Amino acid sequence: MLERQHERIEALLEQLIDGHGVSSEHCCRLVRSLGLHLRLEERWLDQAGCLCPGHRVAHRQAAALAATIPAGASERLGWLMDLQQWFQHHRFGADAVAYARASLSDQP
């Protein structure tokens, strides 16, 4: 489920960056999706004993960045690109390690 959320968030980021709707409404949808994803991910990783404090801090940083939707379209584009960069680095860095550990802890 979390991987599918990753894919949907990445697709939404790409759509918004490519100009298919850099409206504040679309950005709010992105922020809600990202917030939900981060909460669900933290819950799952915590239950598996694989949520380290640094991972939680990284999520708080992303949430803080996401909460500041710029008013202007050009500023929103930069904001979206910053979110995309954070999300990709996090997904293939901290998330990849934590997911691997959590998957191992699920096995008997």
Secondary structure, DSSP 8 states (H G I E B T S, - for coil): -HHHHHHHHHHHHHHHHTTS---HHHHHHHHHHHHHHHHHHHHHHHHTT---HHHHHHHHHHHHHHT---SSHHHHHHHHHHHHHHHHHHIIIIIHHHHHHHHHHH--
